[in-house]
Amino acid sequence: MPIDKIFKDEASEEKGERARMSSFVGAMAISDLVKTTLGPKGMDKILQSTGRGHAVTVTNDGATILKSLHIDNPAAKVLIDISKVQDDEVGDGTTSVVVLAGELLREAEKLVASKIHPMTIIAGYRMAAECGRDALLKRVIDNKENPEKFRSDLIKIAMTTLCSKILSQDKEHFAEMAVDAIFRLKGSTNLESIQIIKKPGGSLKDSFLDEGFILDKKIGIGQPKRIENAKILVANTAMDTDKVKIYGARVRVDSMTKVAEIEGAEKEKMKDKVNKILAHGINCFVNRQLIYNFPEELFADAGVLAIEHADFEGIERLGLVTGGEIASTFDNPESVKLGECKLIEEIMIGEDKLIHFSGVAMGQACSIVLRGASHHVLDEAERSLHDALCVLSQTVNDSRVLLGGGWPEMVMAKEVDELARKTPGKKSHAIEAFSRALVSIPTTIADNAGLDSAELVAQLRAEHHSEGCNSGIDVISGSVGNMEERGIYEAFKVKQAVLLSATEAAEMILRVDDIITCAPRRREDRM
């Protein structure tokens, strides 16, 4: 029996060389796709969905682009995964990690073609990654002890992160905003207490940071417009039962007066519920669900501010920020934790009215209000700011920073090259290849800015041969510049994550020598 009949008719198998080729090609295609978004002069991509409404996203955030792709190639999926993980773990470097992994595979392909076994390449890559990481560890800067210096480090990191994003025009403004927001967190990496509200109108420059909490809701009719020393009950409960719901309920009555009695009973039930809620001694009631007119009226009579339909994620955040807990039953008031804040008032942003809670229990809470020309701009601004906030919150915990602009890659490449010279055997080729792959990141940054990358990288390499050199690619002047003077810094954690994830992903794809594609199970004809 011929071997190829093991599989069913629709299944296919690619072996050895072919399998490796198809995984290399897929991975390189993905890395080429996002390559152009790397660096301060990186370009954006427009993603248009073919679904209903043809939603359009304009972005240059690697993870966002890759998340939206539907891809058939298994190796490409591995790269998409690492960019996702990079996004969840440190928030930035999503493009770099894919580009680096793609370059490692491109180098590996040449090595495999010259008859070096994948396992040898993997062993070399592992040694090189360790060596690169150690090289960075020797050169990290840590100013945790000096608060002023540390703050300026953080602002520089934020500016470097925002440099390659849509916010690059007002990066000083946004960097200050992000650093202020992160300092309020006092070292926690929970970004939930920073709320980002997007309001079209104005320009990006009009965005501001507001202490306290802003809820994107209007205050109801006939209710107090401002409350001092608020006691807030955050609830998730149905407040819409004072009318008989006609559909779905079957009630047989023999006259209209009976219907009126039932409605009356429902109303009484509602009244009881409202009284139970008022018994908590509150003056602000926030509910995640609807509040009908009748209970709203009762609240207004009691001088309690009732907010309905508080936004879905926001309700948890509101509970967290005001120090209350979300309640859904109101029988024993003593067990419910109420939220508190000094002042609730209505504010106007652009055309919209919002409710502002200031002096909240959790001091770290703040809201960032983004203004901008259109929803697309705002969405991209939010993604960029989120990247910056992630990186900053990670850096506050792990305060080691590096210079940016291709400097870390050059430092690593130099050390890795030296390691290659010392290593006997075929591994040295793999280690050398690793250093070439590292250099591809500054090369790409220069290419994207339309500079002569070969010239610049050669200059960089020469300068890095002297000890303690701070040179990187300065895209603005189009030359090799001192990164320390330019204030281009990156977080060590981001770089380390990029290095290790890319190496692991490349290793994983290199190990493949067989791709088996299974046919979907057919449904039997049910006649």
VEXDREN-2710 file (C-alpha; in Angstrom, 1 decimal):
% VEXDREN-2710
k/r/px/py/pz
1/MET/0.0/0.0/0.0
2/PRO/1.5/3.3/-1.0
3/ILE/2.4/5.6/2.0
4/ASP/0.5/8.6/0.7
5/LYS/-2.8/6.7/1.3
6/ILE/-2.5/7.0/5.0
7/PHE/-4.3/10.3/5.0
8/LYS/-7.8/10.9/3.8
9/ASP/-8.2/12.4/0.3
10/GLU/-8.5/16.0/1.3
11/ALA/-5.6/16.0/3.8
12/SER/-2.2/17.1/2.7
13/GLU/1.2/16.8/4.0
14/GLU/4.4/18.9/3.4
15/LYS/7.6/17.3/4.3
16/GLY/11.1/18.4/5.2
17/GLU/12.4/21.0/2.8
18/ARG/9.0/22.1/1.6
19/ALA/7.5/22.4/5.0
20/ARG/10.4/24.5/6.2
21/MET/10.2/26.7/3.1
22/SER/6.5/27.3/3.6
23/SER/6.9/28.2/7.2
24/PHE/9.9/30.5/6.5
25/VAL/8.0/32.2/3.7
26/GLY/4.9/32.7/5.8
27/ALA/6.9/34.2/8.7
28/MET/8.9/36.5/6.5
29/ALA/5.8/37.7/4.8
30/ILE/4.2/38.7/8.1
31/SER/7.4/40.4/9.2
32/ASP/7.6/42.3/6.0
33/LEU/4.0/43.4/6.4
34/VAL/4.6/45.2/9.7
35/LYS/8.2/46.2/8.9
36/THR/7.2/49.5/7.5
37/THR/5.4/50.6/10.7
38/LEU/8.6/50.4/12.7
39/GLY/10.3/53.5/14.1
40/PRO/9.5/57.2/14.4
41/LYS/8.9/57.5/10.6
42/GLY/6.9/54.3/10.3
43/MET/3.8/54.3/8.1
44/ASP/0.2/53.4/9.2
45/LYS/-2.0/50.7/7.8
46/ILE/-5.7/51.0/7.0
47/LEU/-7.5/47.9/8.0
48/GLN/-11.0/47.5/6.4
49/SER/-13.2/44.8/7.5
50/THR/-15.5/43.1/5.0
51/GLY/-18.1/42.6/7.6
52/ARG/-21.2/44.7/8.2
53/GLY/-20.5/48.4/8.2
54/HIS/-17.1/48.0/6.7
55/ALA/-15.4/49.3/9.8
56/VAL/-12.1/51.1/9.1
57/THR/-9.1/51.1/11.5
58/VAL/-6.1/53.2/10.9
59/THR/-3.2/52.1/13.0
60/ASN/0.5/51.4/13.2
61/ASP/0.4/49.3/16.3
62/GLY/1.9/45.9/15.3
63/ALA/-0.4/43.8/17.5
64/THR/-3.6/45.6/16.3
65/ILE/-2.6/45.0/12.7
66/LEU/-1.8/41.4/13.2
67/LYS/-4.8/40.7/15.3
68/SER/-7.0/41.7/12.4
69/LEU/-5.5/39.4/9.8
70/HIS/-7.0/36.1/8.9
71/ILE/-4.1/33.9/8.0
72/ASP/-3.7/30.3/6.8
73/ASN/0.0/29.9/7.3
74/PRO/0.8/28.1/10.6
75/ALA/4.2/29.8/11.0
76/ALA/2.7/33.2/10.5
77/LYS/0.2/32.5/13.3
78/VAL/3.2/31.9/15.7
79/LEU/4.4/35.4/14.9
80/ILE/1.0/36.9/15.4
81/ASP/0.8/35.2/18.8
82/ILE/4.1/36.6/19.9
83/SER/3.0/40.1/19.0
84/LYS/-0.2/39.5/21.0
85/VAL/1.8/38.3/24.0
86/GLN/4.2/41.2/23.8
87/ASP/1.1/43.5/23.8
88/ASP/-0.4/41.9/26.9
89/GLU/2.9/41.6/28.7
90/VAL/4.6/45.0/28.2
91/GLY/2.3/46.9/25.8
92/ASP/4.9/48.1/23.4
93/GLY/7.5/46.6/21.0
94/THR/4.8/44.6/19.2
95/THR/6.3/45.5/15.8
96/SER/9.9/45.0/16.8
97/VAL/9.3/41.5/18.1
98/VAL/7.8/40.4/14.8
99/VAL/10.5/42.1/12.7
100/LEU/13.3/40.5/14.7
101/ALA/11.7/37.0/14.6
102/GLY/11.3/37.4/10.8
103/GLU/14.9/38.4/10.4
104/LEU/16.1/35.5/12.5
105/LEU/14.2/33.1/10.3
106/ARG/15.5/34.8/7.1
107/GLU/19.1/34.3/8.4
108/ALA/18.2/30.7/9.4
109/GLU/17.0/30.0/5.9
110/LYS/20.4/30.8/4.5
111/LEU/22.1/28.6/7.1
112/VAL/19.7/25.7/6.4
113/ALA/20.4/26.1/2.7
114/SER/24.1/25.7/3.4
115/LYS/23.5/22.4/5.2
116/ILE/23.6/23.4/8.8
117/HIS/21.2/21.4/10.9
118/PRO/18.3/23.4/12.5
119/MET/19.2/22.1/15.9
120/THR/22.7/23.6/15.6
121/ILE/21.1/26.9/14.5
122/ILE/18.8/26.8/17.5
123/ALA/21.7/26.1/19.9
124/GLY/23.6/29.1/18.4
125/TYR/20.6/31.4/18.7
126/ARG/20.1/30.4/22.3
127/MET/23.7/31.3/23.2
128/ALA/23.4/34.5/21.2
129/ALA/20.2/35.6/23.0
130/GLU/21.8/35.0/26.4
131/CYS/24.8/36.9/25.4
132/GLY/22.8/39.8/24.0
133/ARG/20.7/40.0/27.2
134/ASP/23.9/40.1/29.3
135/ALA/25.3/42.8/27.2
136/LEU/22.2/44.9/27.8
137/LEU/22.3/44.2/31.5
138/LYS/25.8/45.6/31.7
139/ARG/24.6/48.9/30.2
140/VAL/21.3/49.5/31.9
141/ILE/20.7/52.9/33.6
142/ASP/18.7/52.8/36.9
143/ASN/17.7/56.1/38.5
144/LYS/15.1/54.7/41.0
145/GLU/16.9/56.4/43.9
146/ASN/16.7/59.9/42.4
147/PRO/13.0/60.8/41.9
148/GLU/13.6/63.8/39.6
149/LYS/15.9/61.9/37.3
150/PHE/13.6/59.0/37.3
151/ARG/10.7/61.2/36.3
152/SER/12.7/62.6/33.5
153/ASP/13.6/59.1/32.4
154/LEU/9.9/58.2/32.4
155/ILE/9.0/61.2/30.3
156/LYS/11.7/60.4/27.8
157/ILE/10.5/56.8/27.6
158/ALA/7.0/58.0/27.1
159/MET/8.1/60.4/24.4
160/THR/10.1/57.7/22.6
161/THR/7.1/55.3/22.7
162/LEU/4.8/58.0/21.4
163/CYS/7.4/59.1/18.8
164/SER/6.3/56.3/16.4
165/LYS/2.6/56.9/16.9
166/ILE/0.0/59.4/15.9
167/LEU/0.6/61.5/19.0
168/SER/4.2/62.3/17.9
169/GLN/3.3/65.9/17.1
170/ASP/2.3/66.6/20.7
171/LYS/4.4/64.0/22.4
172/GLU/5.7/66.3/25.2
173/HIS/2.1/67.1/26.2
174/PHE/1.0/63.5/26.1
175/ALA/4.2/62.2/27.8
176/GLU/3.6/64.6/30.7
177/MET/0.0/63.4/30.9
178/ALA/0.9/59.7/30.9
179/VAL/3.6/60.1/33.5
180/ASP/1.3/62.1/35.8
181/ALA/-1.4/59.4/35.4
182/ILE/1.1/56.6/36.2
183/PHE/2.5/58.4/39.2
184/ARG/-1.0/58.6/40.6
185/LEU/-1.1/54.8/40.5
186/LYS/1.7/54.6/43.1
187/GLY/3.4/51.6/41.6
188/SER/0.5/49.3/40.7
189/THR/0.2/48.1/37.1
190/ASN/-3.5/48.0/37.2
191/LEU/-4.5/50.5/34.5
192/GLU/-8.2/50.2/35.3
193/SER/-8.3/53.3/37.4
194/ILE/-7.1/55.4/34.5
195/GLN/-10.1/56.0/32.4
196/ILE/-9.8/57.2/28.9
197/ILE/-12.7/59.1/27.4
198/LYS/-12.8/59.9/23.8
199/LYS/-14.7/62.9/22.6
200/PRO/-14.5/64.0/19.0
201/GLY/-14.0/67.7/18.4
202/GLY/-11.1/70.0/19.2
203/SER/-7.6/68.8/18.3
204/LEU/-5.3/66.3/20.0
205/LYS/-3.7/69.2/21.9
206/ASP/-6.9/69.9/23.7
207/SER/-6.7/66.5/25.5
208/PHE/-6.3/66.8/29.3
209/LEU/-5.8/64.7/32.4
210/ASP/-8.4/65.2/35.1
211/GLU/-8.1/64.0/38.7
212/GLY/-11.1/62.0/39.8
213/PHE/-13.5/60.1/37.7
214/ILE/-15.7/61.2/34.7
215/LEU/-18.8/59.2/33.8
216/ASP/-20.0/59.6/30.3
217/LYS/-23.6/60.2/31.2
218/LYS/-26.0/63.1/31.6
219/ILE/-27.8/63.9/34.9
220/GLY/-31.5/63.1/34.7
221/ILE/-34.3/65.6/34.6
222/GLY/-35.4/67.3/37.8
223/GLN/-32.4/66.0/39.8
224/PRO/-29.8/67.8/41.8
225/LYS/-27.0/69.0/39.5
226/ARG/-24.3/69.0/42.1
227/ILE/-23.9/67.0/45.3
228/GLU/-21.2/67.6/47.9
229/ASN/-19.9/64.8/50.2
230/ALA/-21.6/62.2/48.1
231/LYS/-22.5/58.8/49.4
232/ILE/-22.8/56.6/46.4
233/LEU/-24.5/53.3/46.0
234/VAL/-23.3/51.4/42.9
235/ALA/-25.8/48.8/41.9
236/ASN/-26.7/46.4/39.2
237/THR/-30.4/45.8/39.5
238/ALA/-33.6/46.1/37.5
239/MET/-35.4/49.3/38.2
240/ASP/-38.0/48.9/35.5
241/THR/-40.7/46.8/37.1
242/ASP/-43.3/49.4/37.9
243/LYS/-45.3/48.7/34.8
244/VAL/-46.8/45.3/33.8
245/LYS/-44.7/44.0/31.0
246/ILE/-47.3/43.0/28.4
247/TYR/-45.3/40.6/26.3
248/GLY/-44.5/37.2/27.7
249/ALA/-46.8/37.6/30.7
250/ARG/-50.3/36.0/30.5
251/VAL/-52.7/37.4/33.1
252/ARG/-56.4/36.7/32.7
253/VAL/-58.6/39.3/34.3
254/ASP/-62.3/40.0/33.9
255/SER/-62.2/43.8/34.0
256/MET/-59.9/46.8/33.6
257/THR/-60.0/47.6/37.3
258/LYS/-58.1/44.4/37.9
259/VAL/-55.3/45.5/35.6
260/ALA/-55.2/48.8/37.4
261/GLU/-54.9/46.8/40.7
262/ILE/-52.0/44.8/39.4
263/GLU/-50.3/47.9/38.1
264/GLY/-50.8/49.5/41.5
265/ALA/-49.2/46.4/43.2
266/GLU/-46.3/46.6/40.9
267/LYS/-45.9/50.3/41.7
268/GLU/-46.0/49.5/45.4
269/LYS/-43.3/46.9/45.0
270/MET/-41.1/49.5/43.2
271/LYS/-41.8/52.0/45.9
272/ASP/-40.6/49.5/48.5
273/LYS/-37.5/48.8/46.6
274/VAL/-36.7/52.5/46.3
275/ASN/-37.3/53.0/50.0
276/LYS/-35.0/50.2/50.8
277/ILE/-32.3/51.8/48.6
278/LEU/-32.9/55.2/50.3
279/ALA/-32.5/53.5/53.7
280/HIS/-28.8/53.2/53.0
281/GLY/-28.5/56.9/53.6
282/ILE/-27.2/57.7/50.1
283/ASN/-27.5/60.8/48.0
284/CYS/-26.3/59.2/44.7
285/PHE/-27.6/56.0/43.1
286/VAL/-25.7/54.6/40.1
287/ASN/-27.3/51.7/38.3
288/ARG/-26.0/49.7/35.4
289/GLN/-29.5/49.1/34.1
290/LEU/-32.5/51.2/33.2
291/ILE/-34.3/53.3/35.8
292/TYR/-37.9/54.0/34.8
293/ASN/-39.7/57.3/35.3
294/PHE/-41.5/56.4/38.5
295/PRO/-38.5/55.3/40.5
296/GLU/-36.5/58.3/39.1
297/GLU/-39.3/60.5/40.3
298/LEU/-39.1/59.0/43.8
299/PHE/-35.3/59.5/43.8
300/ALA/-35.7/63.1/42.7
301/ASP/-38.2/63.8/45.5
302/ALA/-35.8/62.4/48.0
303/GLY/-33.0/64.6/46.6
304/VAL/-31.0/61.6/45.4
305/LEU/-29.1/61.8/42.1
306/ALA/-30.0/58.7/40.1
307/ILE/-27.8/57.7/37.1
308/GLU/-29.0/54.9/34.9
309/HIS/-27.1/52.8/32.3
310/ALA/-23.7/53.6/33.7
311/ASP/-21.3/52.2/31.1
312/PHE/-20.6/48.6/31.3
313/GLU/-16.9/48.5/32.1
314/GLY/-17.2/51.8/33.8
315/ILE/-19.4/50.5/36.6
316/GLU/-16.7/48.2/37.9
317/ARG/-14.2/51.0/37.7
318/LEU/-16.7/53.4/39.4
319/GLY/-17.0/50.9/42.3
320/LEU/-13.3/50.5/42.5
321/VAL/-12.5/54.2/42.3
322/THR/-15.1/55.4/44.8
323/GLY/-14.3/52.5/47.2
324/GLY/-17.8/51.0/47.0
325/GLU/-19.0/47.6/46.0
326/ILE/-21.6/46.7/43.4
327/ALA/-24.8/45.8/45.1
328/SER/-27.8/43.9/43.7
329/THR/-29.9/43.3/46.8
330/PHE/-30.8/45.9/49.4
331/ASP/-32.2/44.0/52.3
332/ASN/-29.4/44.6/54.8
333/PRO/-27.9/48.1/54.4
334/GLU/-25.1/47.5/57.0
335/SER/-23.4/44.9/54.8
336/VAL/-23.2/47.1/51.7
337/LYS/-20.1/49.2/51.1
338/LEU/-21.0/52.6/49.9
339/GLY/-18.7/54.7/47.7
340/GLU/-17.7/58.2/48.7
341/CYS/-16.5/61.3/46.9
342/LYS/-16.3/65.0/47.8
343/LEU/-18.2/66.4/44.9
344/ILE/-20.4/65.3/42.0
345/GLU/-21.1/67.8/39.3
346/GLU/-22.0/68.1/35.7
347/ILE/-19.3/69.4/33.3
348/MET/-19.3/70.1/29.6
349/ILE/-16.8/68.8/27.1
350/GLY/-17.5/69.9/23.6
351/GLU/-21.2/69.4/23.0
352/ASP/-21.6/66.7/25.7
353/LYS/-22.5/66.9/29.3
354/LEU/-20.6/64.5/31.6
355/ILE/-20.7/63.8/35.3
356/HIS/-17.5/64.5/37.2
357/PHE/-16.7/62.8/40.5
358/SER/-13.9/64.6/42.3
359/GLY/-12.1/63.8/45.5
360/VAL/-12.7/60.1/45.2
361/ALA/-11.7/57.5/47.8
362/MET/-9.1/55.9/45.6
363/GLY/-6.5/58.7/45.1
364/GLN/-4.9/57.0/42.1
365/ALA/-8.0/57.4/39.9
366/CYS/-7.9/59.8/37.1
367/SER/-9.5/60.3/33.7
368/ILE/-7.8/61.2/30.5
369/VAL/-10.1/63.0/28.1
370/LEU/-8.9/62.7/24.5
371/ARG/-10.1/65.2/21.9
372/GLY/-9.4/64.8/18.2
373/ALA/-10.7/65.3/14.7
374/SER/-12.5/62.0/14.2
375/HIS/-13.2/58.7/15.7
376/HIS/-10.4/57.0/13.9
377/VAL/-7.9/59.5/15.2
378/LEU/-9.2/59.1/18.7
379/ASP/-9.1/55.3/18.5
380/GLU/-5.5/55.4/17.4
381/ALA/-4.6/58.0/20.0
382/GLU/-6.1/55.7/22.6
383/ARG/-4.0/52.8/21.4
384/SER/-0.9/54.9/21.4
385/LEU/-1.6/56.3/24.9
386/HIS/-2.3/52.8/26.1
387/ASP/1.0/51.6/24.9
388/ALA/2.8/54.4/26.7
389/LEU/0.9/53.8/29.9
390/CYS/1.7/50.1/29.8
391/VAL/5.4/50.7/29.3
392/LEU/5.5/53.4/32.0
393/SER/3.7/51.2/34.5
394/GLN/6.1/48.4/33.8
395/THR/9.1/50.8/34.1
396/VAL/7.9/52.1/37.5
397/ASN/8.3/48.5/38.8
398/ASP/11.4/47.6/36.9
399/SER/13.2/50.9/36.7
400/ARG/16.0/49.9/34.4
401/VAL/16.1/51.9/31.2
402/LEU/18.2/51.8/28.0
403/LEU/18.9/54.2/25.3
404/GLY/16.8/53.8/22.2
405/GLY/17.1/54.4/18.5
406/GLY/18.8/51.1/17.5
407/TRP/21.4/51.6/20.2
408/PRO/20.5/48.4/22.2
409/GLU/20.5/46.3/19.1
410/MET/24.0/47.6/18.1
411/VAL/25.3/46.9/21.7
412/MET/24.0/43.4/21.5
413/ALA/25.2/42.8/18.0
414/LYS/28.7/43.8/19.0
415/GLU/28.8/41.4/21.9
416/VAL/27.2/38.6/19.9
417/ASP/29.8/39.0/17.2
418/GLU/32.6/38.6/19.7
419/LEU/30.9/35.5/21.0
420/ALA/30.8/34.1/17.4
421/ARG/34.6/34.5/17.1
422/LYS/35.2/32.6/20.3
423/THR/32.8/29.8/19.5
424/PRO/34.2/26.8/17.6
425/GLY/32.2/24.7/15.2
426/LYS/29.1/25.4/13.1
427/LYS/27.3/27.2/15.9
428/SER/29.4/30.2/15.2
429/HIS/27.6/30.7/11.9
430/ALA/24.3/30.8/13.7
431/ILE/25.6/33.2/16.3
432/GLU/26.9/35.5/13.5
433/ALA/23.5/35.3/11.8
434/PHE/21.8/36.3/15.1
435/SER/23.9/39.5/15.2
436/ARG/23.0/40.2/11.5
437/ALA/19.3/39.9/12.5
438/LEU/19.7/42.3/15.4
439/VAL/21.3/44.9/13.1
440/SER/18.2/44.6/10.9
441/ILE/16.2/46.7/13.4
442/PRO/18.3/49.9/13.1
443/THR/18.4/49.2/9.4
444/THR/14.7/49.1/9.2
445/ILE/14.3/52.2/11.3
446/ALA/16.6/54.0/8.8
447/ASP/14.9/52.6/5.8
448/ASN/11.5/53.7/6.9
449/ALA/12.8/57.2/7.3
450/GLY/14.1/57.1/3.8
451/LEU/17.7/57.3/4.9
452/ASP/20.7/55.4/3.5
453/SER/20.6/52.5/5.9
454/ALA/23.8/50.8/4.8
455/GLU/25.8/53.9/5.3
456/LEU/24.3/54.7/8.7
457/VAL/24.5/51.2/10.1
458/ALA/28.2/51.0/9.0
459/GLN/28.9/54.3/10.8
460/LEU/27.0/53.0/13.9
461/ARG/29.0/49.8/13.9
462/ALA/32.3/51.7/13.7
463/GLU/31.3/54.0/16.6
464/HIS/30.1/51.2/18.7
465/HIS/33.6/49.7/18.7
466/SER/34.7/52.4/21.2
467/GLU/33.7/51.6/24.8
468/GLY/30.7/53.4/26.3
469/CYS/29.4/54.8/23.0
470/ASN/25.9/56.2/23.0
471/SER/25.2/56.4/19.3
472/GLY/22.0/55.5/17.7
473/ILE/20.1/56.5/14.6
474/ASP/18.7/60.0/14.8
475/VAL/15.9/59.9/12.4
476/ILE/15.1/63.6/12.7
477/SER/18.5/64.9/11.4
478/GLY/19.0/61.8/9.3
479/SER/22.4/60.9/10.8
480/VAL/24.1/59.0/13.6
481/GLY/23.5/60.9/16.9
482/ASN/24.0/60.7/20.6
483/MET/20.9/59.1/22.0
484/GLU/21.5/60.4/25.5
485/GLU/21.5/64.0/24.4
486/ARG/18.5/63.4/22.2
487/GLY/16.7/61.9/25.2
488/ILE/15.7/58.8/23.4
489/TYR/15.2/56.1/26.0
490/GLU/13.5/52.7/26.1
491/ALA/12.4/50.4/28.9
492/PHE/14.7/47.5/29.5
493/LYS/11.7/45.2/30.1
494/VAL/10.4/45.9/26.6
495/LYS/13.7/45.1/25.0
496/GLN/14.2/42.0/27.0
497/ALA/10.8/40.7/26.1
498/VAL/11.4/41.5/22.4
499/LEU/14.7/39.6/22.4
500/LEU/13.5/36.5/24.2
501/SER/10.1/36.2/22.5
502/ALA/11.5/36.6/19.0
503/THR/14.2/34.0/19.7
504/GLU/11.7/31.5/21.1
505/ALA/9.3/32.0/18.2
506/ALA/12.1/31.6/15.6
507/GLU/13.2/28.5/17.4
508/MET/9.8/27.1/17.3
509/ILE/9.3/27.6/13.6
510/LEU/12.8/26.2/12.9
511/ARG/11.9/23.0/14.6
512/VAL/9.2/22.3/12.1
513/ASP/9.9/19.7/9.4
514/ASP/6.4/18.5/8.6
515/ILE/3.1/20.3/8.1
516/ILE/0.0/18.2/8.0
517/THR/-3.2/19.9/7.0
518/CYS/-6.3/18.0/7.9
519/ALA/-9.5/18.2/6.0
520/PRO/-12.5/19.4/7.9
521/ARG/-14.9/16.6/8.9
522/ARG/-17.7/16.4/6.4
523/ARG/-21.3/16.3/7.5
524/GLU/-23.0/13.1/6.4
525/ASP/-25.9/13.6/4.1
526/ARG/-28.8/13.3/6.4
527/MET/-31.5/12.4/4.0
END
